[in-house]
């Protein structure tokens, strides 16, 4: 019984760490996206926006790897790709 309890606690801990990592990458991705979309794009700073979009893509991909069921990360990734008019890679 004690082994089952320990295993269950370990699984919960692993899930919690994975979820936190997933949310951290998704939040960082949104920060890069917002900077590109709201700060650089309106000022026609295309190269700066492109760099931020690229970093957002990397973070959203990391969030998806950490949690393949993160619908928000997929949606955000698709949004960046559609703004850049490029197909998902």
NUDRENVEX-593419 format. One record per residue (C-alpha): residue number from 0; residue in three letters; chain; z negated, x, y. Coordinates in nm, 3 decimals. Layout:
% residues N
NUM	ALA	A	Z	X	Y
...
% end
This chain:
% residues 89
0	UNK	A	0.000	0.000	0.000
1	UNK	A	-0.086	0.281	0.237
2	UNK	A	0.254	0.444	0.178
3	UNK	A	0.432	0.119	0.267
4	UNK	A	0.229	0.090	0.586
5	UNK	A	0.303	0.451	0.681
6	UNK	A	0.673	0.403	0.608
7	UNK	A	0.682	0.085	0.816
8	UNK	A	0.511	0.260	1.108
9	UNK	A	0.757	0.548	1.083
10	UNK	A	1.056	0.311	1.085
11	UNK	A	0.921	0.127	1.388
12	UNK	A	0.867	0.457	1.568
13	UNK	A	1.221	0.576	1.489
14	UNK	A	1.368	0.245	1.606
15	UNK	A	1.166	0.260	1.928
16	UNK	A	1.280	0.616	2.005
17	UNK	A	1.643	0.525	1.929
18	UNK	A	1.619	0.213	2.147
19	UNK	A	1.469	0.413	2.434
20	UNK	A	1.741	0.676	2.405
21	UNK	A	2.006	0.403	2.400
22	UNK	A	1.862	0.237	2.711
23	UNK	A	1.830	0.572	2.888
24	UNK	A	2.196	0.655	2.832
25	UNK	A	2.303	0.306	2.933
26	UNK	A	2.097	0.328	3.253
27	UNK	A	2.239	0.670	3.336
28	UNK	A	2.588	0.538	3.270
29	UNK	A	2.529	0.249	3.510
30	UNK	A	2.396	0.489	3.773
31	UNK	A	2.717	0.696	3.750
32	UNK	A	2.931	0.383	3.752
33	UNK	A	2.755	0.238	4.056
34	UNK	A	2.786	0.563	4.247
35	UNK	A	3.160	0.580	4.176
36	UNK	A	3.231	0.213	4.237
37	UNK	A	3.008	0.141	4.537
38	UNK	A	2.988	0.477	4.716
39	UNK	A	3.299	0.683	4.646
40	UNK	A	3.575	0.429	4.581
41	UNK	A	3.533	0.237	4.912
42	UNK	A	3.553	0.569	5.099
43	UNK	A	3.871	0.664	4.907
44	UNK	A	3.698	0.968	4.755
45	UNK	A	3.904	0.945	4.435
46	UNK	A	3.820	1.281	4.279
47	UNK	A	3.445	1.226	4.324
48	UNK	A	3.477	0.874	4.183
49	UNK	A	3.677	1.003	3.886
50	UNK	A	3.404	1.254	3.806
51	UNK	A	3.135	0.986	3.820
52	UNK	A	3.344	0.750	3.605
53	UNK	A	3.390	1.031	3.351
54	UNK	A	3.014	1.087	3.338
55	UNK	A	2.959	0.713	3.303
56	UNK	A	3.199	0.704	3.006
57	UNK	A	3.011	0.989	2.837
58	UNK	A	2.676	0.814	2.885
59	UNK	A	2.803	0.477	2.760
60	UNK	A	2.945	0.647	2.451
61	UNK	A	2.608	0.812	2.386
62	UNK	A	2.438	0.473	2.423
63	UNK	A	2.679	0.324	2.171
64	UNK	A	2.619	0.609	1.926
65	UNK	A	2.244	0.557	1.961
66	UNK	A	2.281	0.181	1.908
67	UNK	A	2.618	0.052	1.784
68	UNK	A	2.502	-0.305	1.850
69	UNK	A	2.460	-0.249	2.226
70	UNK	A	2.707	-0.505	2.359
71	UNK	A	2.627	-0.418	2.719
72	UNK	A	2.728	-0.055	2.668
73	UNK	A	3.061	-0.162	2.516
74	UNK	A	3.120	-0.401	2.805
75	UNK	A	3.036	-0.137	3.064
76	UNK	A	3.259	0.117	2.892
77	UNK	A	3.547	-0.132	2.891
78	UNK	A	3.488	-0.200	3.260
79	UNK	A	3.518	0.169	3.347
80	UNK	A	3.834	0.203	3.138
81	UNK	A	3.989	-0.104	3.304
82	UNK	A	3.911	0.029	3.652
83	UNK	A	4.074	0.359	3.565
84	UNK	A	4.365	0.177	3.401
85	UNK	A	4.337	0.382	3.088
86	UNK	A	4.310	0.272	2.726
87	UNK	A	3.986	0.341	2.539
88	UNK	A	3.991	0.667	2.350
% end
